Amino acid sequence: MKCPECNSTNIRKNGIKRGKQNHICYDCRRQFVIHNEKPPGYSDDIKKDCLKMYVNGMGFRAIERVKGVHHTTVINWVRAVGTLLPDAYEPDQIPEVGELDELETFIGQKKQDLVVDCR
C-alpha cells in the first residue's frame, strides 16, 4: 500500500472514520482512506431485464414484484434511457391517404322515443 500523495510505503493505521479504516503516512503526514468497495447498485443485467419488461408492456409495479427492484428506480432508469433517444423526426413527405379505425363515442343520455299507436 502506498500513500496517494507521496507514494511512500511508510504507512500506519490511524483509527476508523465512518466505519472505514483510516491510514496515515509518516513521511508527508497525510491521512487517507482506501476505497476498495464496489459502490452499491444494481447490475447491468438486472437493469436490462427491467427495461425489456417495460418495453414489452409490463407495469412498473409488476416489474417490482418480479425483480424486487423498487418501481421508482425502474421509472428513473426509463427516464435516463429516454433522454438518450433521438427526438421524433419530421417526415419527408406527408401521406395523401390516411386510415382511421372506427371510433364511436357517446356523450350524454340516450333518448328513446316511444311511439304509441292507439287505433
C-alpha positions in Angstrom: 0.0 0.0 0.0 1.3 3.5 -0.9 0.4 7.0 0.1 -1.7 8.7 -2.6 0.2 12.0 -2.0 3.9 11.0 -1.9 3.9 7.3 -2.9 5.6 6.4 0.4 5.2 2.9 1.9 5.8 4.2 5.4 2.0 3.9 6.3 0.3 3.0 9.6 -3.3 2.5 10.6 -4.8 5.6 12.2 -8.3 4.7 13.6 -11.6 4.3 11.9 -13.7 7.0 10.4 -17.3 6.5 9.3 -16.8 2.7 9.5 -13.7 2.6 7.3 -10.1 2.1 8.2 -8.1 5.4 8.2 -4.4 5.4 7.4 -1.6 8.0 7.9 1.6 8.5 6.0 4.5 9.1 8.4 6.5 10.9 5.7 4.0 13.6 4.5 1.5 13.2 7.4 -1.4 12.8 5.1 -4.4 10.8 6.3 -6.5 8.8 3.8 -9.0 6.0 3.5 -8.6 3.3 0.9 -11.8 2.7 -1.1 -11.8 -0.9 -2.3 -15.5 -1.4 -2.2 -17.8 -1.6 -5.1 -20.5 1.1 -5.0 -23.9 -0.1 -4.2 -26.4 -0.5 -7.0 -28.0 -3.0 -9.4 -26.1 -4.9 -12.1 -26.4 -4.0 -15.7 -28.2 -7.3 -16.4 -31.0 -6.5 -13.9 -31.3 -3.0 -15.5 -31.6 -4.5 -19.0 -34.2 -7.1 -17.8 -36.3 -4.4 -16.2 -36.2 -2.2 -19.2 -37.1 -5.1 -21.5 -40.0 -5.9 -19.3 -41.2 -2.3 -19.5 -40.8 -2.2 -23.3 -42.8 -5.4 -23.6 -45.8 -3.9 -21.7 -45.3 -4.8 -18.0 -46.2 -2.1 -15.5 -43.7 -0.6 -13.1 -45.2 -2.3 -10.0 -45.4 -5.7 -11.8 -41.6 -5.4 -12.6 -41.1 -4.5 -8.9 -42.9 -7.7 -7.8 -41.0 -9.9 -10.3 -37.5 -8.5 -10.0 -37.6 -7.0 -6.5 -36.4 -3.6 -7.8 -38.4 -0.6 -6.5 -40.8 0.9 -9.1 -39.4 4.4 -8.8 -35.9 3.0 -9.5 -37.3 1.5 -12.7 -39.0 4.8 -13.6 -35.7 6.6 -13.2 -34.0 4.1 -15.5 -36.6 4.5 -18.1 -36.3 8.3 -18.0 -32.5 8.0 -18.2 -32.8 5.8 -21.3 -35.4 8.2 -22.8 -33.1 11.1 -22.7 -30.6 9.1 -24.8 -33.2 8.5 -27.6 -33.4 10.9 -30.6 -36.2 13.3 -30.9 -39.1 12.5 -33.3 -38.2 13.3 -36.8 -40.3 15.3 -39.3 -41.4 13.1 -42.2 -40.1 13.9 -45.7 -43.5 13.5 -47.3 -46.9 14.0 -45.9 -49.1 11.0 -46.8 -52.1 11.7 -49.0 -54.2 8.8 -47.8 -54.8 8.1 -44.1 -56.5 5.3 -42.3 -58.8 5.6 -39.4 -60.2 3.0 -37.2 -63.9 3.0 -36.3 -64.4 5.0 -33.2 -67.7 5.8 -31.7 -68.3 7.9 -28.6 -71.4 8.6 -26.8 -71.8 11.7 -24.6 -75.0 12.4 -22.7 -78.1 10.4 -22.4 -79.8 8.2 -25.0 -83.3 9.4 -25.7 -85.7 6.8 -26.7 -88.8 8.0 -28.5 -91.8 5.8 -27.8 -94.4 6.0 -30.4 -97.7 4.5 -29.2 -100.3 3.8 -31.8 -103.7 3.8 -30.2 -106.0 3.0 -33.1 
